Amino acid sequence: MNPEPGHFYAVGVGPGAPDLLTLRAARLIEGCDALIAPRSERSEGSLALGIVQAHLREPELLEFTYPMTRDTARTRASWGSVAEWSAVRLKAGKSVVQITLGDPLIYSTSSYLLEALRERILGERIHVVPGISALQATASAFQEDLTLQEDRLTLLPATDLGAVAEALDRSETVVLYKVADRLDSLIDLLEAKGLLENARLAFAVEQDRQQLIRDLRQARGTQLGYMSVVLVRTGRKAWREA
Ligand SMILES: C[S@@+](CC[C@H](N)C(=O)[O-])C[C@H]1O[C@@H](n2cnc3c(N)ncnc32)[C@H](O)[C@@H]1O
């Protein structure tokens, strides 16, 4: 797929390794007129931009620092300004790509931009290109099944440990994003449920600073931070008898 004039593309660039970028993503990034690279207030640069470096052909670049806040109105307003920036270029016949870490529809800032863009341009000019998500990269790094037969998979942020406890009771696989400073409490919860042996932690998977931790006891007291995924296999749910 090549970028078309006046079209917008939300493009997932995968978890970190440049060779986990899809061919479609690479072509769109190479051919676009304008490129939006989001970075959080807390990061030093755009991780997504680093991943696609080899494919940049001097597009007009907007490195957009978005607020790390739970204030939805503030978040929507700031993405509204990016939608406006994009709409001006799209209406002038330019192609615009927004790159995002992992997949654009999994806990991603792309969702805010897509929402704001749908109010400004025709839906048929908006496209989403999937990327390899951190949950897939984590499962692959540990060679752990995500699902088999009738297994249930739950993906949720580790922000609400009550919700995590419920998910552990009703899923064969639980994947947790946004672990951040809740790691020790999470380890306590897994220990209380007898699941510590079944948990794996991937920090910055597929990035240069990657750490893969098979025994979560070793992670106690560490400040591995935001860029972590915890994967827990609670059991197996076999095919039911026909
Ligand atoms: C804003 S979400 C982005 C998710 C992304 N869209 C995806 O599909 O994986 C940020 C969370 O994703 C997870 N994450 C993203 N990339 C990661 C990586 N390379 N290694 C570990 N965790 C990652 C972390 O849990 C982090 O808190």
The ligand as a Tripos MOL2 file, in Angstrom:
@<TRIPOS>MOLECULE
LIG
   27    29     1     0     0
SMALL
NO_CHARGES

@<TRIPOS>ATOM
      1 C1          0.3830    3.3220   25.7710 C.3       1 LIG1
      2 S1          0.5520    1.5880   25.8840 S.3       1 LIG1
      3 C2          1.0420    1.2050   24.2400 C.3       1 LIG1
      4 C3          0.6720   -0.1980   23.8280 C.3       1 LIG1
      5 C4          0.9810   -0.4770   22.3540 C.3       1 LIG1
      6 N1          0.0750    0.2570   21.4860 N.3       1 LIG1
      7 C5          0.9210   -1.9560   22.0100 C.2       1 LIG1
      8 O1          0.1720   -2.3420   21.1110 O.co2     1 LIG1
      9 O2          1.6670   -2.7350   22.6220 O.co2     1 LIG1
     10 C6          2.0210    1.4790   26.7960 C.3       1 LIG1
     11 C7          2.1670    0.1470   27.4920 C.3       1 LIG1
     12 O3          2.4690   -0.8220   26.5130 O.3       1 LIG1
     13 C8          3.4010   -1.7490   27.0150 C.3       1 LIG1
     14 N2          4.5370   -1.7560   26.0960 N.ar      1 LIG1
     15 C9          4.5970   -1.1660   24.8900 C.ar      1 LIG1
     16 N3          5.7540   -1.4650   24.2650 N.ar      1 LIG1
     17 C10         6.4470   -2.2600   25.0900 C.ar      1 LIG1
     18 C11         7.7110   -2.9140   25.0060 C.ar      1 LIG1
     19 N4          8.4830   -2.8130   23.9350 N.pl3     1 LIG1
     20 N5          8.1100   -3.6530   26.0630 N.ar      1 LIG1
     21 C12         7.3250   -3.7950   27.1420 C.ar      1 LIG1
     22 N6          6.1280   -3.1960   27.2770 N.ar      1 LIG1
     23 C13         5.6820   -2.4500   26.2640 C.ar      1 LIG1
     24 C14         3.7550   -1.3310   28.4500 C.3       1 LIG1
     25 O4          2.9520   -2.0920   29.3210 O.3       1 LIG1
     26 C15         3.3210    0.1160   28.4840 C.3       1 LIG1
     27 O5          2.8970    0.4710   29.7840 O.3       1 LIG1
@<TRIPOS>BOND
     1     1     2 1
     2     2     3 1
     3     2    10 1
     4     3     4 1
     5     4     5 1
     6     5     6 1
     7     5     7 1
     8     7     8 2
     9     7     9 1
    10    10    11 1
    11    11    12 1
    12    11    26 1
    13    12    13 1
    14    13    14 1
    15    13    24 1
    16    14    15 ar
    17    14    23 ar
    18    15    16 ar
    19    16    17 ar
    20    17    18 ar
    21    17    23 ar
    22    18    19 1
    23    18    20 ar
    24    20    21 ar
    25    21    22 ar
    26    22    23 ar
    27    24    25 1
    28    24    26 1
    29    26    27 1
@<TRIPOS>SUBSTRUCTURE
     1 LIG1         1 GROUP 0 **** ****
